[in-house]
Amino acid sequence: MEFHKHLLVHVSCVSPFFYFTIVSILTNTEQFQISKTLNSSTNKEIPSVSLLQKSPSSPVSCHATGFYPDRAIMFWSKDEEEHHDNVDHGEILPNHDGSFQMSVDLDVSSFPAEHWDKYRCVFQLSGVKDQVIRLDSAVIRTNRGNPLLLFIIIGAAVAALALRRWDWIPANKSTPSPASSSELTERLNQPSE
């Protein structure tokens, strides 16, 4: 807005016509921005809520993203009651598109896996139905790959190296190159038999 004031002062010195034209453009632009902001603030999309875990020994993170406004509540519950032990609440952070994200971690190492079904992650946003996810290892997204696939890949690489070492797979052998260009010319000019 400070830029607008300086621009208007300089333009008004040049010509009254330019002054009114620029005032009109700036006013329309600001009205457009206000209208766009109001429309996006009333747009409520259903956020994505998921369970994440980096490794089996790390906490399970309940993560919600894509919600607006930034006044949401997320918590872990056990047996239908809010659970506070071994819970770490993250802060609400902005996304690049103007929506928000947040997460709440639950340290699952403090109780046996048989009790996981008692725990739920609850995400509440005004005007949107509560989203509840049951703690279940089948729905947790992890960074871990398939260990069987890793063993297959490593095994195939070791087998290929072993076969090559014992000459069961021939090495890439090429014909020796001529020592000089005159040798090459001589070879090419030899009559075929």
ZAVOVO-526549 format. One record per residue: x, y, z of N, C-alpha, C in turn; residue number from 1. Coordinates in Angstrom, 1 decimal. Atoms other than C-alpha are relative to their C-alpha. Layout:
PT    n.xx    n.yy    n.zz   ca.xx   ca.yy   ca.zz    c.xx    c.yy    c.zz    n
PT       X       Y       Z       X       Y       Z       X       Y       Z  NUM
...
END
This chain:
PT    n.xx    n.yy    n.zz   ca.xx   ca.yy   ca.zz    c.xx    c.yy    c.zz    n
PT     0.8    -1.2     0.0     0.0     0.0     0.0     0.9     1.3     0.0    1
PT    -0.9    -1.1     0.0     2.9     2.3     0.7     0.5     0.4    -1.4    2
PT    -0.4    -0.2     1.4     4.1     1.8    -2.9    -1.1     0.8    -0.8    3
PT     1.1    -0.7     0.7     0.6     2.9    -4.1     0.0     1.5     0.3    4
PT     0.0    -1.4    -0.4     0.8     6.2    -2.2     1.1     0.8    -0.8    5
PT    -1.1    -0.7     0.7     4.2     7.1    -3.7    -0.3     0.1    -1.5    6
PT     0.4     0.0     1.4     3.0     6.2    -7.2    -1.0     1.0    -0.3    7
PT     1.1    -1.0     0.2    -0.1     8.3    -6.9     0.5     1.4     0.1    8
PT    -0.6    -1.3    -0.1     1.9    11.3    -5.7     0.7     0.4    -1.3    9
PT    -0.8    -0.3     1.2     4.3    11.1    -8.7    -0.9     0.2    -1.2   10
PT     0.9    -0.1     1.1     1.5    10.5   -11.2    -0.9     1.2     0.0   11
PT     0.9    -1.2    -0.1    -0.7    13.3    -9.9     0.7     1.3    -0.5   12
PT    -0.8    -1.1     0.5     2.1    15.7   -10.7     0.1     0.1    -1.5   13
PT    -0.1     0.0     1.4     2.2    14.6   -14.3    -1.3     0.4    -0.7   14
PT     1.2    -0.3     0.7    -1.4    14.5   -15.4    -1.2    -0.5     0.9   15
PT     1.1     0.5    -0.7    -4.8    14.3   -13.7    -0.7    -1.2    -0.6   16
PT     0.6     1.1     0.7    -6.0    11.8   -16.3     0.7    -1.3     0.4   17
PT    -0.7     1.2    -0.4    -3.2     9.3   -15.4    -0.3    -0.3     1.5   18
PT     0.3     0.1    -1.4    -4.0     9.9   -11.7    -1.3    -0.9     0.2   19
PT     1.3     0.6    -0.1    -7.6     8.8   -12.1     0.0    -1.5    -0.6   20
PT    -0.1     1.4     0.6    -6.7     5.8   -14.4     0.7    -0.9     1.0   21
PT    -0.7     0.9    -0.9    -4.2     4.4   -11.9    -0.8    -0.2     1.3   22
PT     0.8     0.2    -1.2    -6.5     5.0    -8.9    -1.1    -1.1    -0.4   23
PT     1.0     1.0     0.4    -9.2     3.0   -10.8     0.6    -1.4    -0.1   24
PT    -0.6     1.3     0.2    -6.8     0.1   -11.7     0.4    -0.5     1.4   25
PT    -0.3     0.5    -1.3    -5.5    -0.1    -8.1    -1.2    -0.4     0.8   26
PT     1.2     0.3    -0.8    -9.0     0.0    -6.6    -0.6    -1.3    -0.5   27
PT     0.5     1.2     0.5   -10.1    -2.8    -8.9     0.8    -1.2     0.4   28
PT    -0.9     1.1    -0.4    -7.0    -4.9    -8.1    -0.2    -0.3     1.4   29
PT     0.2     0.3    -1.4    -7.5    -4.5    -4.4    -1.4    -0.6     0.3   30
PT     1.3     0.7    -0.2   -11.2    -5.4    -4.7     0.0    -1.4    -0.4   31
PT    -0.1     1.4     0.5   -10.3    -8.5    -6.7     0.7    -0.8     1.1   32
PT    -0.7     0.7    -1.0    -7.8    -9.5    -4.0    -0.8    -0.3     1.2   33
PT     0.9     0.2    -1.2   -10.3    -9.0    -1.2    -1.1    -1.0    -0.3   34
PT     1.1     0.9     0.4   -13.0   -10.9    -3.1     0.6    -1.4    -0.1   35
PT    -0.7     1.3     0.1   -10.5   -13.8    -3.8     0.3    -0.5     1.4   36
PT    -0.3     0.4    -1.4    -9.5   -13.9    -0.1    -1.3    -0.5     0.7   37
PT     1.2     0.4    -0.7   -13.1   -14.0     1.1    -0.5    -1.3    -0.6   38
PT     0.5     1.3     0.6   -14.0   -16.8    -1.4     0.8    -1.2     0.5   39
PT    -0.9     1.1    -0.4   -11.0   -18.9    -0.4    -0.2    -0.3     1.5   40
PT     0.1     0.3    -1.4   -11.7   -18.5     3.3    -1.3    -0.7     0.3   41
PT     1.2     0.8    -0.2   -15.2   -19.9     3.0     0.0    -1.3    -0.6   42
PT    -0.1     1.3     0.7   -14.1   -22.8     0.9     0.6    -1.0     1.0   43
PT    -0.4     1.1    -0.9   -13.9   -25.9     3.1     0.1    -1.3    -0.7   44
PT    -0.2     1.3     0.6   -12.3   -28.9     1.6     0.2    -1.0     1.1   45
PT    -0.3     1.1    -0.9   -12.1   -32.3     3.3     1.5    -0.2     0.1   46
PT    -1.4     0.2    -0.1    -8.6   -32.6     4.6     0.4    -1.5    -0.1   47
PT    -0.6     1.4     0.0    -6.4   -35.7     4.2     0.6    -0.3     1.4   48
PT    -0.5     0.4    -1.3    -5.7   -37.5     7.5     0.6    -1.4    -0.2   49
PT    -0.7     1.3     0.2    -3.2   -40.4     7.6     0.9    -0.2     1.2   50
PT    -0.9     0.4    -1.0    -1.0   -42.3    10.0     1.4    -0.3    -0.7   51
PT    -1.3     0.2     0.5     2.8   -42.2     9.4     0.9    -0.5     1.1   52
PT    -1.0     0.4    -0.9     5.8   -43.9    11.0     1.3    -0.2    -0.8   53
PT    -1.3     0.1     0.6     9.5   -43.6    10.1     0.6    -1.4     0.1   54
PT    -0.6     1.3    -0.3    10.6   -46.9    11.7    -0.8    -0.7     1.0   55
PT     0.8     0.6    -1.1     9.1   -49.5    14.0     0.2     0.5     1.4   56
PT    -0.3    -0.5    -1.4    10.8   -47.9    17.0    -0.5     1.5     0.2   57
PT     0.3    -1.4    -0.1     9.6   -44.3    16.2    -1.5     0.1     0.3   58
PT     1.5    -0.2    -0.3     6.2   -42.8    17.2    -0.8     0.0    -1.2   59
PT     0.9    -0.1     1.1     3.2   -43.0    15.0    -0.6     1.4     0.0   60
PT     0.4    -1.4     0.1     2.3   -39.6    13.7    -1.4     0.0    -0.8   61
PT     1.2    -0.2     0.6    -1.3   -38.7    12.9     0.1     1.4    -0.7   62
PT    -0.3    -1.2     0.8    -1.0   -36.1    10.1    -1.2     0.4    -0.8   63
PT     1.1    -0.6     0.8    -3.7   -33.9     8.6     0.5     1.1    -0.8   64
PT    -0.4    -1.1     0.9    -3.2   -31.6     5.6    -1.1     0.4    -0.9   65
PT     1.0    -0.5     0.9    -5.2   -29.5     3.3    -1.3     0.6     0.6   66
PT     1.2    -0.5    -0.6    -7.6   -27.9     5.8     0.1     1.5     0.1   67
PT     0.1    -1.4    -0.2    -8.7   -24.3     6.2    -1.3     0.3     0.7   68
PT    -1.1    -0.9    -0.5    -9.0   -22.3     8.4     0.9    -0.8     0.9   69
PT    -1.0     0.7    -0.8    -6.2   -23.0    10.8    -0.5    -0.2     1.4   70
PT     0.6     0.2    -1.3    -8.5   -23.5    13.8    -0.5    -1.5     0.0   71
PT     0.4     1.4     0.0    -8.5   -27.3    13.9     0.5    -0.7     1.3   72
PT    -0.4     0.7    -1.3    -8.2   -29.8    16.8     0.4    -1.4    -0.5   73
PT    -0.3     1.3     0.3    -6.4   -33.1    16.6     0.6    -0.6     1.3   74
PT    -0.5     0.6    -1.2    -5.8   -35.6    19.4    -0.1    -1.5    -0.2   75
PT     0.1     1.5     0.0    -5.3   -39.3    20.2    -1.0    -0.3     1.1   76
PT     1.0     0.4    -1.0    -8.1   -41.1    22.1     0.3    -1.5     0.3   77
PT    -0.1     1.4    -0.4    -8.0   -44.4    24.0    -1.3    -0.4     0.7   78
PT     1.3     0.5    -0.5   -11.3   -46.3    24.7    -1.0     1.2     0.0   79
PT     1.0    -1.1     0.2   -13.3   -43.2    23.4     0.3     1.2     0.9   80
PT    -0.3    -1.1    -0.8   -11.6   -40.8    25.8     1.4     0.6    -0.4   81
PT    -1.2    -0.7     0.4    -8.9   -38.2    25.0     1.2    -0.5     0.8   82
PT    -1.2     0.6    -0.6    -5.4   -39.7    25.7     1.1     1.0    -0.1   83
PT    -1.1    -1.0     0.0    -2.5   -37.5    26.8     1.4    -0.6     0.3   84
PT    -1.3     0.6    -0.3     0.2   -39.9    27.9     0.8    -0.4    -1.3   85
PT    -0.9     0.3     1.1     3.2   -40.3    25.5    -0.5     0.6    -1.4   86
PT     0.6    -0.7     1.1     1.5   -37.8    23.1     0.8     1.3    -0.2   87
PT    -0.7    -1.3     0.3     3.4   -34.9    21.4    -0.8     0.7    -1.1   88
PT     0.8    -0.8     1.0     1.3   -32.2    19.7     0.9     0.9    -0.8   89
PT    -0.8    -0.9     0.9     2.9   -30.5    16.7    -0.8     1.3    -0.2   90
PT     0.7    -1.2     0.2     2.0   -27.0    15.7    -0.6     0.0    -1.4   91
PT     0.6    -0.2     1.3    -0.2   -25.9    12.8     0.9     0.8    -0.9   92
PT    -0.9    -0.6     0.9     1.9   -25.1     9.8    -0.8     0.3    -1.4   93
PT     0.7    -0.3     1.3     0.9   -23.4     6.5     0.6    -0.9    -1.2   94
PT    -0.4     0.7     1.3     1.0   -25.2     3.1     0.2     1.1    -1.1   95
PT    -0.2    -0.9     1.1     2.0   -23.5    -0.2    -1.3     0.5    -0.6   96
PT     1.2    -0.3     0.7    -1.6   -23.4    -1.4    -1.0     0.9     0.9   97
PT     0.9    -0.8    -0.9    -3.0   -21.4     1.6    -0.7    -0.9     1.1   98
PT     0.6     0.9    -1.0    -4.3   -24.5     3.5     1.0    -0.2     1.1   99
PT    -0.8     0.2    -1.2    -2.8   -25.8     6.7     0.2    -1.5     0.2  100
PT    -0.3     1.3    -0.3    -1.3   -29.0     8.1     0.4    -0.1     1.5  101
PT    -0.4     0.2    -1.4    -0.7   -30.4    11.6     0.2    -1.5     0.3  102
PT    -0.1     1.4    -0.3     0.3   -33.6    13.3     0.1    -0.2     1.5  103
PT    -0.1     0.4    -1.4     0.1   -35.4    16.7     0.7    -1.4     0.0  104
PT    -0.8     1.2    -0.1     2.6   -38.1    17.6    -0.4    -0.8     1.2  105
PT     0.2     1.0    -1.1     1.9   -41.2    19.8     1.1    -0.9     0.1  106
PT    -1.1     0.9    -0.2     4.8   -43.1    21.3    -0.6    -1.4     0.2  107
PT     0.6     1.3    -0.2     3.6   -46.7    20.7     0.9    -1.0     0.7  108
PT    -0.9     1.0    -0.7     6.7   -48.3    22.3    -0.4    -0.2     1.5  109
PT     0.4     0.1    -1.4     5.0   -47.8    25.7    -1.1    -1.0     0.3  110
PT     1.0     1.0    -0.3     2.3   -50.4    25.2     0.1    -1.0    -1.1  111
PT    -0.1     1.1     1.0     2.0   -53.7    23.4    -0.9     0.2    -1.2  112
PT     0.7    -0.1     1.3     0.8   -54.0    19.8    -1.4    -0.6     0.1  113
PT     1.3     0.6    -0.2    -2.2   -56.1    21.0    -1.0     1.1     0.4  114
PT     0.9    -1.1    -0.5    -3.6   -52.8    22.5    -0.2     1.1    -1.0  115
PT     0.1    -1.1     1.0    -3.3   -50.7    19.3    -1.4     0.3    -0.4  116
PT     1.4    -0.2     0.5    -7.0   -51.2    18.4    -0.8     0.8     1.0  117
PT     0.7    -0.9    -0.9    -8.0   -49.2    21.5     0.2     1.5    -0.3  118
PT    -0.4    -1.4     0.2    -6.4   -46.0    20.1    -0.5     0.5    -1.3  119
PT     0.6    -0.7     1.2    -7.9   -43.6    17.6     0.6     1.4    -0.1  120
PT    -0.4    -1.4     0.2    -6.6   -40.4    16.0    -1.3     0.7    -0.4  121
PT     1.2    -0.7     0.3    -9.4   -37.8    15.9     0.4     1.4    -0.5  122
PT    -0.2    -1.3     0.6    -9.3   -34.7    13.7    -1.3     0.7    -0.1  123
PT     1.2    -0.8     0.0   -11.9   -32.0    14.2     0.2     1.4    -0.6  124
PT    -0.1    -1.3     0.7   -12.5   -29.0    11.9    -1.5     0.5     0.0  125
PT     1.3    -0.5     0.0   -15.5   -26.7    12.3    -0.7    -0.1    -1.4  126
PT     0.7     0.1     1.2   -18.1   -27.4     9.6     0.3    -1.2    -0.8  127
PT    -0.4     1.2     0.7   -16.5   -30.7     8.6    -0.2    -1.1     0.9  128
PT     0.2     1.2    -0.8   -17.4   -34.2     9.9     1.3    -0.4     0.6  129
PT    -1.3     0.5    -0.6   -14.8   -35.5    12.4     0.5    -1.2    -0.8  130
PT    -0.7     1.1     0.6   -12.3   -37.8    10.9     0.7    -0.8     1.1  131
PT    -0.6     0.9    -1.0   -11.3   -40.8    13.0     0.7    -1.1    -0.7  132
PT    -0.8     1.1     0.5    -8.6   -43.3    12.2     0.4    -0.9     1.1  133
PT    -0.4     1.0    -1.0    -8.1   -46.5    14.2     1.5    -0.3    -0.2  134
PT    -1.5     0.4     0.0    -4.4   -47.3    15.1     0.1    -1.4    -0.5  135
PT    -0.1     1.4     0.6    -3.7   -50.3    12.8     1.2     0.0    -0.8  136
PT    -1.2     0.0     0.8    -0.4   -51.3    11.4    -0.2    -0.1    -1.5  137
PT     0.3     0.2     1.4    -2.1   -52.1     8.1    -0.2     1.4    -0.7  138
PT     0.3    -1.3     0.6    -3.0   -48.4     7.5     1.1     1.0     0.2  139
PT    -1.1    -1.0    -0.3     0.3   -46.8     8.7     0.9     0.0    -1.2  140
PT    -0.9    -0.2     1.1     2.4   -45.4     5.9     1.4     0.1     0.6  141
PT    -1.4     0.0    -0.5     6.1   -46.0     6.4     1.0     0.3    -1.1  142
PT    -1.1    -0.2     1.0     9.4   -45.3     4.7     0.7    -1.3    -0.3  143
PT    -0.6     1.3     0.2    10.3   -49.0     4.9    -0.4    -0.6    -1.3  144
PT     0.3     0.7     1.2    10.5   -50.9     1.7    -0.3    -1.4     0.3  145
PT     0.2     1.4    -0.1     9.7   -54.5     1.1     1.3    -0.7     0.2  146
PT    -1.3     0.7    -0.2    12.6   -56.5     2.7     0.3    -1.1    -0.9  147
PT    -0.1     1.1     0.9    12.0   -59.5     0.5     0.6     0.5    -1.3  148
PT    -0.4    -0.5     1.3    12.5   -57.4    -2.6     1.5     0.4     0.1  149
PT    -1.4    -0.4    -0.2    15.8   -56.0    -1.2     0.9    -1.2     0.0  150
PT    -0.8     1.2     0.0    17.1   -59.5    -0.6     0.1    -0.6    -1.4  151
PT     0.0     0.5     1.4    16.2   -60.6    -4.1     1.0     0.8    -0.9  152
PT    -0.9    -0.9     0.7    18.0   -57.6    -5.6     1.5    -0.3     0.3  153
PT    -1.3     0.2    -0.5    21.1   -58.1    -3.5     0.5    -1.4    -0.4  154
PT    -0.4     1.4     0.4    21.1   -61.9    -4.2     0.3    -0.1    -1.5  155
PT    -0.2     0.1     1.5    20.8   -61.4    -8.0     1.4     0.7    -0.3  156
PT    -1.3    -0.7     0.2    23.8   -58.9    -7.9     1.2    -0.9     0.4  157
PT    -1.1     0.9    -0.5    26.0   -61.3    -5.9     0.1    -1.2    -1.0  158
PT    -0.1     1.1     0.9    25.1   -64.2    -8.2     0.6     0.4    -1.3  159
PT    -0.6    -0.5     1.2    25.9   -62.2   -11.3     1.5     0.2     0.1  160
PT    -1.4    -0.2    -0.2    29.3   -61.2    -9.9     0.7    -1.4     0.1  161
PT    -0.6     1.3    -0.2    30.0   -64.8    -8.9     0.2    -0.8    -1.3  162
PT     0.0     0.7     1.3    29.1   -66.2   -12.3     1.1     0.6    -1.0  163
PT    -1.0    -0.7     0.8    31.3   -63.6   -14.0     1.4    -0.3     0.4  164
PT    -1.3     0.3    -0.6    34.2   -64.4   -11.7     0.5    -1.3    -0.5  165
PT    -0.4     1.3     0.4    34.2   -68.0   -12.7    -0.2    -0.2    -1.5  166
PT     0.1     0.0     1.4    33.8   -67.1   -16.4    -1.2    -0.8    -0.6  167
PT     1.2     0.6     0.5    30.3   -68.6   -16.7    -0.8     1.0    -0.8  168
PT     0.6    -1.0     0.9    29.1   -65.3   -18.1     1.2     0.7    -0.6  169
PT    -1.2    -0.6     0.7    31.6   -64.0   -20.7     0.0     1.5     0.3  170
PT    -0.2    -1.5    -0.2    33.0   -60.5   -20.1    -0.2     0.6    -1.4  171
PT     0.2    -0.7     1.3    32.3   -58.0   -22.8     1.4     0.2    -0.7  172
PT    -1.2     0.0     0.6    35.2   -58.8   -25.1    -0.1     0.6    -1.4  173
PT     0.0    -0.6     1.3    35.9   -56.7   -28.2     1.2    -0.4    -0.8  174
PT    -1.2     0.3     0.8    38.3   -57.2   -31.1     1.0     1.1     0.3  175
PT    -1.0    -1.0    -0.3    41.6   -55.5   -30.5     0.1     1.1    -1.1  176
PT     0.0    -1.1     1.0    41.9   -52.1   -32.2     1.4     0.0    -0.6  177
PT    -1.3    -0.1     0.7    44.7   -51.5   -34.8     0.8     1.0     0.7  178
PT    -1.0    -0.8    -0.7    47.8   -49.9   -33.5     0.1     1.4    -0.7  179
PT    -0.1    -1.3     0.7    47.8   -47.2   -36.2    -1.0     0.1    -1.2  180
PT     0.9    -0.1     1.1    45.7   -45.8   -39.0     0.4    -0.7    -1.3  181
PT    -0.5     0.7     1.1    47.9   -47.4   -41.6    -0.3    -1.5     0.0  182
PT     0.4     1.4    -0.2    47.2   -50.8   -40.2    -1.5    -0.2    -0.3  183
PT     1.5     0.1     0.2    43.4   -50.1   -40.3    -0.2     0.1    -1.5  184
PT     0.2    -0.2     1.5    43.7   -48.9   -44.0     0.4    -1.3    -0.7  185
PT    -0.5     1.2     0.6    45.7   -52.1   -44.8    -1.1    -1.1     0.1  186
PT     1.0     1.0    -0.3    43.0   -54.3   -43.2    -1.2     0.2    -0.9  187
PT     1.2    -0.3     0.7    40.2   -52.6   -45.0     0.2    -0.2    -1.5  188
PT    -0.3     0.2     1.4    41.9   -52.8   -48.4     0.4    -1.4    -0.4  189
PT    -0.3     1.3     0.3    42.6   -56.5   -48.2    -1.2    -0.6    -0.8  190
PT     1.1     0.6     0.7    40.7   -58.5   -50.7    -0.7    -1.1     0.8  191
PT     0.7     1.1    -0.7    38.0   -60.8   -49.3     0.2    -1.3    -0.7  192
PT    -0.2     1.3     0.5    38.4   -64.5   -49.7    -1.2    -0.7    -0.3  193
END
